[in-house]
Amino acid sequence: MARRYFGTDGVRGVVGKELTEELVERLGRAAALWSRGGRVFVGRDTRGSGPLLETAFAEGVASAGGNAVLGGVLPTPAVALLALDLGAVISASHNPPEYNGVKFFDRDGRKLTDASEEEIEALLDEPAHTDRGMVDEVGISADSYIEHIVDRFGSDFSGLRIVVDCANGAMSDIAPGAFRRLGADVIAVADEPDGSNINMGCGATDLSLLSRVVREQRVDLGVAFDGDGDRMLAVDAEGNAVDGDQILAVLALHLQVDVVVVTSMTNLGFHHLMSDHGIRVVTTDVGDRYVLEALRRESAILGGEQSGHIICLDGHVTGDGLAAALLLCRSLEGRPLAEAVRIMPRFAQVLENMALPKRDLSAGLRREIDRMNAELDGTARVLVRPSGTEPLIRILAEAENEAEAARLCGTISALVRRELG
């Protein structure tokens, strides 16, 4: 059965339109039924719609005879670590404030498989039980999370000057405090959430604020999280952006791994660097859940996405922006960030998002994309895929220089528009 509501990262949509209180309550009930009436640990980000949807979700859990344990505002990876019989996060991650969503973790902190999400969808129309469950609130969840992350991924950061962009999201109190606890001199920005400013002109989706403050304050580097804290990007001392591919490259060499898992969006330069160092690269579809599945299948510990999902399973169960930021700073070993990331050659990438009436790629379109990539023979490439989180077709063209990447992007965009427009 094809999933109707779930995308690559849970159920997501504009609140009051695609995502209603009624749907969230049904998701809570279905999830509790799927977990056989167990305990569901619930966290949320800082969106204004969060408390209302949290209440609706908890009502759904209780109506199925389950127990909802509310942890309040927490980063997504904290919920993964603290999951009971099930973990649930009320969040739309990097999306604008008008969006929200629900995503799940199993008792081991793993994102649910497609099959499990299909099973939950099949239970959406089940009626409430006569035996009602409970709704409880806990107030020490953030402390437990910080203790674990600092102890496992931190180091002595005395002398480090850093700007921390919290995206006005779930990391707003947690991340600056974690760096200060380790001795860093911290300037926190976008750390005053008001319910409507999450991800707005800040955070991992917009590095302009971070870049400006890093240059003005003349610090060593800056890190930026997304709204729910499972992604992290950085800028060097000159304010230049450092993406997930570059961060992953630095970590792969620092941790001396023999295999790393990435997605189809990962820069060709990353593949070249890993090949030079004898590190095997496993490539998955876009989505950190698929990276996680491959990591466990390969018994590997390190993987990630260009967008900033960095996953280190040596002491964790999922991707974590704060853990990644601490690891990155630890891996510098006194070097400037710009010097550390210089090890990875970067192919030029041109991206285009297209809102089109149709999103299913036809067999003919797929054949033409395959033909183009065969002709490019690894010197460049094109990638076309439907977004799993937004109603868009995403196009990537990659080549050794910007002009060639732009030419390829224009060619494939015209083809896609002709076929799907």
N, C-alpha and C positions, 0 to 999 in steps of 0.2 A: 504494500500500500504506500503510495507516495505521500510524503508529509505535506500537510496543508498549511500549517502555522509555523513550524520550526524551520529556521534557516541554518546558516553555518554556525551561528552562535546563539541558540535559543530562539524564543519567540520575541519579535520586536516590531514596533510600529509607533505611529503618532498616537498619543494618548487621546482617547475619545473618538478616534476613527478606527484604525486597524487594531488598536489595543484598548479594550474597554475594561471597566471594573468587572463586568460579568464574565468576560473571557478569562481574566486573571483568576477570578474565584473558581471557575471551572478547571483551570490549570492546577490550582492548589488541590482541589478535590481529586482530580485524575492522578496527580503525582502521589498523593497520599495512598490512594487505592493501589497504584502500581507498586508502591513500597510496602504494601500490606499493612497499612495503618500505622506505620512507624513514626519516629520522631524526625521532623524536618527542621533543620537549622536554617534560618532566613536572615540574610543581610540585604542592604540596599545602598545605593549611592545617594548623592545630595540633591537629586531633582525634586522640584516642588511636588510632583505627582507621587513621589515615593511613599510617603506615609499612607496615603489613601489606597494605593495598590498593595502595599504591605498588609494592610488590614483586610482587603478583599482576598488576598492569597491565603492569609492565616485562617479566615473564615472558611475557605474551601477545604483546607487541610482538616480543620476541626469537624467540618460537616461529614467527612469521610471516616471519622473515628480516629484520626491521627492527632499527634501533638505538634503544634508549631512553636518553635523556640526562636524568639526574635532577638537578634543581636544588634539591631539598629544600623547606623551607618558604618559600613565596613568595606574594605577593598575586596574585590572578587576572590583573589587568592586566599584571603583569610577565611572565607566561607568554605573554600575547598579543603583547607587544613582542618577546620573545625566541624566539618559535616558529620551529622549523626547517621541515621539510617538513610538520609538524603540531605543534600544541601541545595538551597535555592537563593538566587541573587535577583533582586528587583533592580535592573539596570539596563541601559541601552549603550553602555560602554562609551565609545568615542562619538556617538551621534549627538545632535543638538538637543537642547533642553526639552523641546516639545515631544521628543521620543522617550519611550521607556520600554522595558522588556522583562522577560523572565528567562533565566538560564539555570541549568541544574548540574549538580555533581552527585555521584553515587557515594556510598559510605566510605570508599577509599579515596575520595577526592578526585575521581576521574570524571571528565565530561561524559555525558551519556552518548551511546552509539546512536546511529541513525535508527537502528531497529528498536532500541529502547524508546526513542522519541516517538516512533510510530505507535508503539504500544500505549504510550501515554495519550496520544491523540485519539486512539480508539476508545478511551475511557472518558472522553470529555462530556459525553451526554449522560453519564451515569448519575442516578439520583443520590441525594444525601442519605446517609445512614441514620438510623434511629438513635444509635449510641454515639453521642457527641464526644469529640476529643477535647483537648485543652489548648490554650494559648498562653505561653509564658514569655517573660522578658528576662534577658541576662545583661549584666552591665560590665563584665570583665573581659569580653571577647577580644577587644583591641589590644589590651595589655598582654594577653597570651600570645597573640599573633606577633607583636613587636618583639617580645622576648625571644621567640623562636627565630625570627628572621635576623635579628642583630647577632645572636649567638652563632648562627650557622653561616651567615654570609658576610658578616662585618669584619672589620679590621681596625687597627689604630689609624685614624684619619687626622691626627694632630697635624696642624700646618696646612691642611687642605682647605681652600676657599672655594665654595660652591654655591651656585644659585639653584634652588629647587622650585620648579613650577608644578604646582599641585592641581592645575586644571579646574580649580574650584570644585574638586570632587572628593572622593572617598579618602584620598591620601593627604588631605589638607592639614590635619593634625598629626598624622602618623609619620610621614616621610621626613619633614624637617626635624622632628624630635629624634628620629632614629639616627640621622647624621650627626646631630649635636651630641647625642649620647656617646658616639664614637670619636668625638673630639674635633669634628670639622667646624669651621667657621661658616655658618649657613645664612644665606639671604633667601627668605621664602617669598614667593610671589604667587598670585592667583590662589591664595589660601584662605579666602573669605567667602565661602559658598552662601548664596542667598536663595537657592532653589531655582533660579532662572539664568545663572551665569556659568553653569558647568560647560566646559569645552569651548567657551565663547572667547575667541581671540587669544587663546592660551592653550597650554598643555601640548600633548604629543600631536594633536591635529593642527596646531598653528604655533610654530616655533619663533615667531617674530618677537613676541614679548621677551621670551627667554634670551634670545640672541641679543636684543638691545640691552637688557639689564646686565648680561655677562660682559659686554663691551664697556658699558658705563662704569661698572664696579671693578673692572680689571681683576676678575677672579680666575681660577684655574680652569673651570668648566661649568657647564650647567646641565641639569637633567630635567626632563619633563615627563609627566605621567598623563595617561588619559583618565577620563572621568571615574572609571571603576578600578583603576590602579593595576590592571594586568598587563599594561603596555608601558614601555619607556623608550624615549629617544634622548639624544644628547646634542650639545653644541660644544665646540672647542673654545679656547680662550679668545679667539678672534670672532666668535659668534657663528662659525660655520657649522651647518647641520651635519650630524653623524647619525646615519640610519641604522636600522636593525641588522642589516647585512654586515656593516662595518663593526658594529658592537660584537656580533656573533663571531666574526673573524678573530678579533682580539681575544675573546674568551676561549675559542677553540685552541689557539696556540698556547695561551696561558695555562689552561687546564690539561693540555697535552692529551686530548681525546683522540681516539682512532676512528671514530665515526661521528658525523653530525647530520641532523635531519633538517631540511629546509623545504620551502614550497616552490612552486613553479614561477613565482615572482622574483626569486632570488637572483641577484646580479651575476652575470657570467664571470665577472672578475673574481667573485667569491669562489666559484668552481675552479678557476685557474689556480688560485692561491692554495686551496685545499689539495689539489692534485700535486702541486709543487712540494707539499709537506707530507704526502702519502696518507692523507686523511680521506676516508671514504665518505661520499656525500649521498644521502638518500633523499629523493625529492618526492613530495606529496602534493595533493591538491591544496589550494589556498584555504587557510583556516587552522588555527592553533590546535583544534581538536584532532585534526588529521596528523599534525606533527606529533602530538602526544601519543596517538595510537601507534605510529611508526617507531617512536622512541622505545616504547614498551616491547614492541615486536622485535626490535633489534637489540634489546637489552643495552641501550645507549642512554647517556645522561644529558646530552646537550643538543638543543635544536631551537629553531625560531623562524621568525618572519621579518621581512624588510620593514613592515609597519611597526615593529617594536615589541612584538610578542617574543620574549626571550625565556626559554624554558631550561632550567637546570634541575634535574631530578635527583641530584646528590644532596638530599636533605629537604626535598620538597615534593609535591605531588602534581604541580601544574605551573603554568607560566606566572611570573610575579614581577611587576615593574620595580618594586623596591629591592627585591633580591637581586635583580639584574643590575640595578644602579650601584648597589654595594659591591657586587662582583666586578663591575667595570672599573670602579675606583680602586679596588684592591689589585686588579690586574695591571694597572698603570705602573706600579712599582717605581714611582717618582718621575716617570716620563710625562711630558705634555700629551694630552689626548691626541692632538694633531699628529704628533710623531707616531703614536701607537697605531693609528688607523691608516697611516701611510703604507703599511705593508700590503694592503689590498688594492689592486688596480680596479678602477670602476669604469664599466662600460656606460655610455650615455643611455639614459632611459627616457622615453617620452610616453606619457600616460594621457589617456583621454577617457572620460566617462560619458556615455551616450544614453540619454533617456529615449527609448524607442518603444513602439507599440508591442513588438514581439521580442522575447528574450531567449527563446529556444533556438540554438544554432542548427541550421539545416545541415543535412549530410553533404550537400554541395559546398556549403561555406566551409565546413570542416576540412573537406578534401583540398580546397584552395589554400587554406592556412597550412595544411601539412605540406603541400607542394612548395609553397614559399619557403618554409623552414628547411625543407630538403635541399633547395637550391642554395640557401644561405650557409648550410653545412657547418653550423657552430660558430661562424664568424659574426653572426648577428641572429636575431630571431624576432618573431611576432607572437603575441599571445592574446586571445580573445576569450572572455569568460563572462557569464552572468554573475552579478554581485549576489552574494548570499545574504546581505544585510540591507540592501537598498534596491529600488526598482531601476537598475542601471545595467548596461553592458560596459564592462571595463576592458580597455584596450591597452596593451603594452607593446612598444617597439624598442628594441635594444640593439645598439651598434657601437663601434669603437669611437665614433664621434657624433656630436649633436645633430649635425646636418643630415647624416645618413639615417639616424634614428627618426628624425622628423619626417624625412621622405617616406620611410617605411610606414610610419604611423598614418600619414596622409593616405597612402595607398590602401592600407587595410581598413581604415575608417570609412573610406568611400565605398569599399566592397560591402562592409557590414551595413552601412546605411541603405545601400541599394537592395540588399537581401532582406533586411528586417524593418526598414523605415516605412 
